[in-house]
Amino acid sequence: MDRAAEARSAQGVFAAVVAVTIASQFFRASTGVLGPELIRDLALTPEALGLANAAFFIAITAMQIPVGMLFDRFGPRRVVAALSLFTVLGALLQAAAQTENAFVMARLLVGIGSAASFMAAVVLCARWFGGPSFGTMLSRVFALSGIGYLLAGSPWAAFASWFGWRSAFAASALAAAFIGWFFFALVRDRPGDSQAERTSGFAEIIAGYREVWRTPGLTPILAMHFVAYAAFITVFGVWAGPYLNDVYGLRPIARGNALLAMALAQIAATLAYGPLGRWFARRTIVVAGAILSIAPLAIVVAFPLPADAAILALVLFCAISSFSVVNVADANSRFAASIAGRGATAVNLFQVVGTSALPILSGAIIGLFPEGNDGSRPEAAYRAAFGAIAACLALGLALYALLYKKPEMPNREDRRQ
């Protein structure tokens, strides 16, 4: 393959990776702005809404080890395209669900379909944009994936208001089908003409995972990874909508506008975090980001705020908590190319376990508070939940700061740690 053709293939890979990660971000946040309507129409409790959203990440958690093995055996192209069928089925079931159990199952199916999206981004960026550009390209993918959050804000709220949330979820199934085809059509698993992955026996695959878990310095990165993204998506994708509805009485479009601002902040901050690694040590960026992301939550917890101030605090939180992209780059730069797929999914495993646990924990906390006649929960319930999320961030930060070690010899590039 000549350089011009390889450059075109790289552009196609980048476009496909961005598309599939946009879809993943959209689906994980698509219930946030519609939370009050789902609670009303499906008779969901806060615990049930938290469980439904956690089901998405439970599915991703369960799929991480198999996805890593499949990546290293068959390649991201075929794996992501095949799993997109589950996204389509799950989105259709979300549209048709009549009960809590059906909606939880729908979210589980969508989670299975989304399980490989971000790990495909990590693996393909490492293969096509390795070396010093890896962190920058990965941050661009993560930032552009935030378009999914934008779509899950006021555009999604408006579409659901015009056509109903069931029709909206049905339309999302069509979009998922198109994106799965688009990914399969554009992606090449690695530079060069050959699309064949190196086949490995089961024993070799397991040995690769043992190598992943023996990677020096991985433990504190995983501790931070467990809570960093989980805190963001639990606030943004689960409770921001119900909080703004129950405490401030914001209608769907107004809630969507608030979530749109949060998503824009997250995208801008992710773009900014990537290049910071050129001037600051990764540990410094992560520690500072974690400390500063706790502050807006602490303000919401400690003070009764007017609506505009509460939204501003949530916007700041969504921006600052985007530091997890630095953590991802740090972890994946430590793995040898032969275990890149398994390394990426092993790291992501901790993220999705956290994003499974925090919605359940926060939903249980909110459920402890009395329900109003209109089904709403008091401000104290949300302040308690946000306080628990901040405490989890603080615990992850403590473990990270105390245990972090520089890599002895980065595998992919020589970069500041």
C-alpha positions, 0 to 999 in steps of 0.5 A: 500500500502506497503512502497516499492510500495508507493515509486515506485508509487512516482517515477512514479508520479515524472516521469510523472509530469516531462514529462508533464511539459517538454512538456508544456515548449517545447510548450510555447517556440517552436515558439521562434527559428522559429519566423523569419520563421513563420513571413515570411511564414505566413506573421505575423507582430510583433504584430501578433507573440506576439498575437499568443504567448500570445494566449497560455497564454490567454488560460491557464489564462482562464482555471485556475479557472476551472482547480483548481475546476476540480483538487479538484473534479476529481484529476490531473490524469484525468484532465491532460490526458483529456486536452492533447487531446487539445494539440494534436489538437493544434499542428496539427493545427499549422502544417496546419495553412495557416493564422494568425488567424489559427495559433493564434487559434492553439496556443490557443488550445495548451494553453488549453492542457497545462493549468493543467501541472504545477498546477498538478506538484504543487499539486502532489508534495505537496501530494507525497513529502510534508513537508520539501522536498516540495520546493526541489522536486518542484524545481527539477520538475521545473528545469527538465521541462527546458529540454523542453526549451532545445528541443525548441532550436537547436534540434528543429531548426535542425529538422525544418530545415531538415523536415520543420517547419510544419512537426516538429509541426506534430511530436510534436502532436504525442509526446503530445499524448504519454505524455498524455497516459504516465501521465494517466498510471503512476500517482496516485492522492495521496498516498494510494490505493484510487483514489477517490477525495472528491466530493464538491458542487459548493457552497463549491468550491466557498467558497474554492476560497474565502478562497484562496483569503483571505490568508494573505500576498498573494498580494505581492507574486502575484504582483511579480508572475505577472511579474517574469516568464512572463519576462523570457518567453517573452524574451526566448520564443518570442523575443530572436530568432527574436532579434538575427536574425534581429540584428545579422543575426544569422541563425536558428541553431545558434539561436537555440544554443543561446537558448540552452545556455539560457535554460541550464542556466535556468535549472541550476539556478532553481536547485540552487534556490530551496535549497537556501531556507534552508539558506536564507529567501524567501523574500531575495532570490526573491528581490535579484533575481529580482534586479539582473535579471534586470541588464542584460536587462539594459545592452542590452538596454543601450549599443550596444553589439557585438553578443557574449556579447548580447547572454551572457547577455540573458543567464545571464538573463534567469538564474537569473530570475528563482527565480520565483520557490521560489515565487511559493513555498512561495505561495503554502506553505500558503494554507491548503491541502483542497484548494491546487488545487484551491490555486495552480491555483489561484497563477498560474492565475497571472503568466499566465495573465502576460505571456499573457500581456507582449508578446502583450505589447512588440510586440506592442512596436516593431511594432512601429519601421519601418520594413526593406526591408527584414521584420526585425526590427531595434535594437532600437525596441528590446532595447525598448521592453527589456526596457519595460520588465525590467520596469515591473520587477522593478514595480513588485519588488517595490510592492513585497518589500513594501508589503511582510509579513511573514506567521503567520503559514505556513500550510505545513511545518515550513520553513524560510520565 
